[in-house]
Amino acid sequence: MEQEKRRWTLRLNGLKEKQDENTRELTVDLLLKIVPHWKDKIDWILDLMRRLGKSTDHPRQIIMQFTARIYKDELWRVTKCHPICMDLYLRFAEDLTKEDREAR
């Protein structure tokens, strides 16, 4: 059950954190630069977005939950070599359980 739930999520690493930021707005702006054809349906595509953990010196990860796996898969595929991600040193990753991480 836990693995199935995580198939709908991606983690974003490396996005600089600002005090009193609106994580959803910040992430939506970034995603629209990467996949501009999502503009009319972005509010429907993304369900949940938040930073993980307590604030530290390093930017915390952002977890994004999608309403359909097809959008998650598309974003993950597009971002692997996207110039914006490379310029900003951003990396999208699967949201794996502890057992899956250890198995890999």
Beta strands, then each sheet from edge to edge (+ up, - down):
strand 1: 9-13
strand 2: 46-51
strand 3: 62-66
strand 4: 91-94
sheet 1: 2+ 3- 1+ 4-
end
